[in-house]
Amino acid sequence: MRVYFGEKEEENSRMAVGKEVVEEIVKARTDKREYRRIVLPNSLEALLISDPDTDKAKLCAASMDVNVGAFSDPDGLEGLAHFLEHMLFYASEKYPLEDSYSKYITEHGGRTNAYTASEHTNYYFDVNSDGFEEALDRFAQFFINPLMSADATMREIKAVDSENQKNLLSDGWRMNQLQKHLSAADHPYHKFSTGNWETLEVRPKAKGLDTRAELNKFYEQYYSANVMHLVIYGKESLDKIQATVEDKFKGIRNIDRSCLHFSGEPCTSEHLQILVKTVPIKEGHKLGLVWPIAPEIHHYKEGPCRYLSHLIGHEAEGSLYAVLKTLGWATGLCAGESDSTLDFSFFRVDMDLTDAGHEFDKPIDYFAEHMQDIVGLLFKYISLLHQSGICKWIFDEKYPPRDWLVKSTLPSNFSPDTIQMVLNKLSPENVRIFWVSKKFEGHTNMTEPWYGTAYSVGKISGSMIQEWIVSSPNENLHLPAHNVFIPTDLSLKNDHEKANCPVLLRKSPCSTLWYKPDTMFFTPKAYSLFKSFLSAYYAEVAELFYAITQTDSGFQVTLVGYNHKLRILLETVVEKIASFKVKADRFAVIKEMLMKEYQNLKFKQPYEQAMNYTALILHDHTSPWMEELEALPHLQVEDLAKFVPLMLSRAFLECYTAGNLERNEAESMIQHIEDVFFKGSNLISQPLFPSQHLTNRVMKLEKGTNYFYPVEGLNPSDENSALVHYIQVHRDDFMLNVKLQLFALIAKQPAFHQLRSVEQLGYITALVQRNDFGIRGVQFIIQSTVKDPAHIDLRVEEFLKGFETKLYEMPSDEFKSNVNALIDMKLEKHKNLREEAGFYWTEISDGTLKFDRKESEIAALRQLTQQELIDFFNEHIKVGAPQKRSLSVRVYGNSHSSEHTTDGSSPVKPCYVKIDDIFSFRRSQPLYGSFKVNHVKL
């Protein structure tokens, strides 16, 4: 559902203060929840949601949106709104213990977070229902009487700076800020919104400003109940929820703050009709065209931007992207609204270009020609939309009336004038063109101040673009055809099916088929996965999605969407695979795209690099991407043409179908796949030999040994370092699983608080579980510019030593509360068919096949004692435990290069083993047994 709070709503709120506001809220036909909009006496507006299906296990949730954001940052204090978002959840007068809110949420099976946007700051959490009322009280106190201590202020400025540090080499952040930079300096859109050490500490101090005092002033000035909107989702009746909300949130002060509006366009004539050339961090070329438009939120029922993005971003024959793809100039295109506020917005078209689209080996003046052709083709397509008129059949096909109640966020009013109004804005006179390529290195003359992005700006005129339109290739651009994949049968099946877990429906030398009917969600959709060993864009438009992904032992095909036409999509995809032929022009484009993807892996965040190294060390049959990059340039068309039939010559299909499908339909679909590949005169595949079934196996680390792998970060310009400290525990076992899960639940928030909030080691700090094909463990992930990985490793061990005392001294009621929280998390039902399918498919693909996992682990938790958890910690987690198996991957950034030299050459401490070569290490280690076996019975 969509609830819009605009100016008219604001007036209604004032008229209805202290009352339930009676008005219809549109919801889906299958939605059994009840809704109520109320306005408290302090003018806080709230949407209450009562879910009759919510039980003790289901999470309740709350979200508070405050109508103030980064646009309101004072000059010279950039990032103050974002900084306040960080500070608000520390403590309150009623709950003064620092970080007690986050601790409470975690201990009751929930999560909490917040974000700062241009005009809004949003705070939210979910939690098990038995802890909801107290969580709501703690939450409300941040908006009544927050405590923002001086000590926490300094620490959190460092956290904001660390967050900004991780973004400095991100092209997404850099290009976004460049677009802001090239706007009117007196408009808030121009601002830098994240904040850093310079804007929140150095510059304010130089001006004699106290950042904490300014923070409190900002809070007092902008945080008022009448510009807040609250959403509550709970299990109680609407009357009970309303009484709770009125009690908890009545104390928020109302200073009758007027809703903020930022009139005026961010882009004046100076900032339109410009061509910006800029240098990225990553390899690749991008072209973006941006136009200022009226925000779609004012016309959300008409959906003009979604109509236009559907057509301009279309990928079928006759579309702009199809033409660019055929020419070999682009590998991706997307279109739609961006940077939307209540007062202004932008429509943008972004394209990923190939080297051919740049004539990359030619001088810059020459390689501008294809850019001009591409821009010309885009405006030709926009001209086609003008000539064709606004088509009702396209609107109805994209947003059919039968779906208006199923998806009430969809546009429901066909308004040609509204769509035409936005289309008229997409003109050569309004455009801003951003051209991104490393080809521009050494050819720019300006630098964006916050991220250091190199760029240059040139003016372009409407007449120039007209010349580009005229000189662009004469291609057959046309509107899409009618979509045959749109379903017409939305009836539900499986009324007689009661299976709560997947059943093995079929087994042959060629395949296995697992089947799970929909007994929970009752939607006309299905989900099919098959692991083995194409254009279907119209299917995606009709919400039928497919994906083909590489796996360790072959490839996986996923189909999901309305079941009525799912069989047609399956047959289309299978036929494409069976008759696949390598096209030389597409081979060249895709090879180039893969080359860039591999080359750009060195720009991954250091913590992601550390995760990749961890997987490389632990997983048998994995190879480093550097080797694949080295081999890729030598791959030719004929190599792939020979490989495909060889790959398919021996195969085995592992299949899972779920949702609104009958058993015979599921069997028929898999029979069709077998008929195509394993039967007929032109035999494509034969069953795998028993010896050919591949398994994923994991290194078994030695007990009592701490392995560590020090390595330099791949990007010499990145100051960030990272650590993954992994503790390997056991092979999948219900009782050991819950002990590990309970430790992670209890330790998660203390680890974050100590290592991130108190010690300020880095913005990215997490304690998470790890599951490698059924081999369970836990890992600390920390990225930092302030300390090197070896030092962080020591701090992790110090945390575990301190946590040891906490575990020993934990009151029994706190232990029981954590056990109950974990039980409640496991009792929570799957939210949709995709989530359910993901759970069961993991069991199938890993080979564990424990479909009753949740119930069995709940039973184990009910038997678990506190002493057993302590014994588990002492045996597997405790620093120095003789049974402990650990691995530390230390990625050293540029700021810690000298420490890397020291770490690599220092004498190794007892019980520590340095890994010098990953593959020599892997060859020397034993392996855990695989869960993957082929004797599953029907």
WODA-V240075 format. One record per pair of residues at least 24 apart in sequence whose C-alpha atoms are under 7 Angstrom apart, sorted by the first residue. I is the first residue (numbers start at 1). J is the second residue. Records with the same first field share a line. If there is no record, write none. Layout:
I = J, J
This chain:
1 = 26, 27, 408, 409
2 = 408, 409
13 = 39, 43
14 = 43
17 = 41, 43
26 = 408
27 = 405, 408
28 = 405, 406, 407, 408
29 = 405, 406
40 = 246, 250
42 = 225, 226, 250, 253, 254
43 = 225, 226
44 = 225, 226, 228, 229
45 = 228, 229, 230
46 = 229, 230, 231
47 = 230, 231, 232
48 = 231, 232, 233, 238
49 = 232, 233, 234
50 = 233, 234, 235, 236, 237, 238
51 = 234, 235
52 = 235
54 = 235
55 = 235
56 = 128, 129, 130, 824
57 = 128, 129, 824, 825, 827, 828
58 = 128, 129, 828
59 = 126, 127, 128, 129
60 = 126, 127, 128, 129, 132, 233, 234
61 = 125, 126, 127, 232, 233, 234
62 = 124, 125, 126, 231, 232, 233
63 = 122, 123, 124, 125, 230, 231, 232
64 = 122, 123, 124, 228, 229, 230, 231
65 = 120, 121, 122, 123, 228, 229, 230
66 = 120, 121, 122, 227, 228, 229
67 = 119, 120, 121, 227, 228, 259
68 = 119, 120, 121, 222
69 = 116, 117, 118, 119, 120, 121
70 = 116, 117, 118, 119, 193
71 = 118, 119, 188, 189
76 = 199
77 = 199, 200, 204
78 = 192, 193, 195, 199
79 = 192, 193, 194, 195
80 = 195, 215
82 = 116, 194
83 = 160
84 = 215
85 = 114, 116
86 = 156
87 = 148, 156
88 = 142, 146, 148
89 = 142
90 = 148
91 = 146, 147
92 = 141, 142, 145, 146, 147
93 = 145, 146, 147
101 = 138
103 = 749
105 = 135
106 = 749
107 = 746, 818, 821
108 = 818, 821
109 = 821, 822, 825
128 = 821, 824
137 = 248
140 = 248, 249
143 = 252
144 = 251, 252, 253
150 = 212
153 = 212
155 = 757, 760
157 = 197, 200
158 = 197, 760
159 = 760, 762, 763
160 = 195, 196
161 = 195, 196, 197
162 = 762, 763
163 = 763
164 = 194, 196
168 = 451
169 = 281
171 = 280, 281
174 = 451, 453
178 = 448
182 = 271
183 = 266, 267, 271
184 = 266, 267, 268
187 = 266
189 = 266
224 = 253, 254, 255, 256, 257
225 = 252, 253, 254
226 = 254, 256, 257
227 = 257, 259
261 = 343
262 = 343
263 = 343
265 = 344
272 = 430, 431, 432
273 = 429, 430, 431, 432, 459, 460, 461
274 = 432, 433, 457, 458, 459, 460
275 = 432, 433, 434, 457, 458, 459, 460
276 = 433, 434, 435, 455, 456, 457, 458
277 = 434, 435, 436, 440, 455, 456, 457
278 = 435, 436, 437, 440, 454, 455, 456
279 = 436, 437, 438, 440, 441, 453, 454, 455
280 = 436, 437, 438
282 = 600, 603
283 = 438, 596, 600
284 = 437, 596
285 = 352, 353, 354, 436, 437
286 = 351, 352, 353, 435, 436, 437
287 = 350, 351, 352, 434, 435, 436
288 = 348, 349, 350, 351, 433, 434, 435
289 = 348, 349, 350, 431, 432, 433, 434
290 = 346, 347, 348, 349, 431, 432, 433
291 = 346, 347, 348, 425, 426, 430, 431, 432
292 = 345, 346, 347
293 = 344, 345, 346, 347, 422, 425
294 = 344, 345
295 = 340, 341, 342, 343, 344, 345
300 = 411
301 = 411, 412, 413
302 = 411, 412, 413, 414, 415
303 = 411
304 = 418, 419, 422
305 = 336, 337
306 = 336
307 = 395
309 = 335, 336
315 = 537
316 = 480, 537, 538
318 = 476, 477, 478, 479, 480
319 = 477, 478, 479
320 = 378, 381, 477
328 = 356, 357, 589
329 = 353, 354, 356, 357
330 = 354, 357
354 = 589
372 = 468
373 = 468, 472, 473
376 = 465, 468, 469, 472
377 = 469, 472
379 = 469
380 = 469
381 = 477
390 = 416
428 = 462, 465
429 = 462
483 = 538
485 = 538, 539, 542, 565
486 = 542
487 = 562, 564, 565
489 = 564
490 = 524
491 = 524
492 = 522, 523, 524, 660
493 = 660, 661, 662
494 = 660, 662
501 = 851
504 = 938
505 = 938
506 = 938
509 = 687
510 = 652, 653, 687
511 = 652, 653, 654
512 = 653, 654, 655
513 = 654, 655, 656
514 = 655, 656, 657
515 = 656, 657, 658
516 = 657, 658, 659
517 = 658, 659, 660, 661
518 = 658, 659, 660
521 = 832, 833
524 = 562, 563, 660
525 = 561, 562, 563, 659, 660
526 = 560, 561, 562, 563, 658, 659, 660, 661
527 = 559, 560, 561, 657, 658, 659
528 = 558, 559, 560, 656, 657, 658
529 = 557, 558, 559, 655, 656, 657
530 = 556, 557, 558, 653, 654, 655, 656
531 = 555, 556, 557, 653, 654, 655
532 = 556, 651, 652, 653, 654
533 = 647, 648, 651, 652
534 = 573, 576
553 = 694
563 = 660
567 = 669
574 = 673
578 = 677
582 = 637, 641
584 = 637
587 = 637
595 = 629
598 = 625, 629
602 = 714, 715
603 = 715
606 = 713, 720, 721, 722, 891
607 = 722, 723, 781, 782, 783
610 = 722, 723, 724, 889, 890, 891
611 = 724
614 = 889
617 = 918, 922
618 = 698, 699
619 = 697, 698, 699
620 = 696, 697, 698
648 = 684, 685
649 = 684, 685, 686
650 = 685, 686, 687, 688
651 = 685, 686, 687, 688
652 = 687, 688
658 = 837
659 = 833
695 = 930, 932
696 = 773, 930
697 = 927, 928, 929, 930
698 = 927, 928
699 = 925, 926, 927, 928
700 = 925, 926, 927, 928
701 = 885
702 = 885
703 = 882, 883, 884, 885
704 = 881, 882, 883, 884, 885, 911
705 = 884, 885, 886, 911, 912, 913
706 = 885, 886, 887, 911, 912, 913
707 = 886, 887, 888, 912, 913, 914, 915
708 = 887, 888, 889, 913, 914, 915
709 = 888, 889, 890, 914, 915, 916
710 = 889, 890, 891, 904
711 = 890, 891, 892
712 = 891, 892, 893
713 = 891, 892, 893
716 = 894
717 = 894
718 = 893, 894
719 = 785, 893, 894, 895
720 = 783, 784, 785, 893
721 = 783, 784, 785, 788, 789, 891, 892, 893
722 = 782, 783, 784, 789, 890, 891, 892
723 = 781, 782, 783, 789, 888, 889, 890, 891
724 = 779, 780, 781, 782, 888, 889, 890
725 = 779, 780, 781, 793, 887, 888, 889
726 = 778, 779, 780, 886, 887, 888
727 = 777, 778, 779, 885, 886, 887
728 = 776, 777, 778, 885, 886
729 = 776, 777, 876, 885
730 = 775, 776, 777
731 = 774, 775, 776
732 = 774, 775, 776
734 = 856, 857, 860
735 = 857, 860
738 = 857, 861
739 = 869, 872
742 = 819
744 = 768, 769
746 = 818
761 = 786, 787
773 = 846
774 = 846
785 = 895
788 = 892, 896, 899
789 = 890, 891, 892
790 = 890
797 = 879
800 = 878, 879
801 = 879
807 = 870
808 = 870
815 = 866
819 = 861
823 = 858
826 = 854
846 = 931, 932
847 = 931, 932, 933
848 = 931
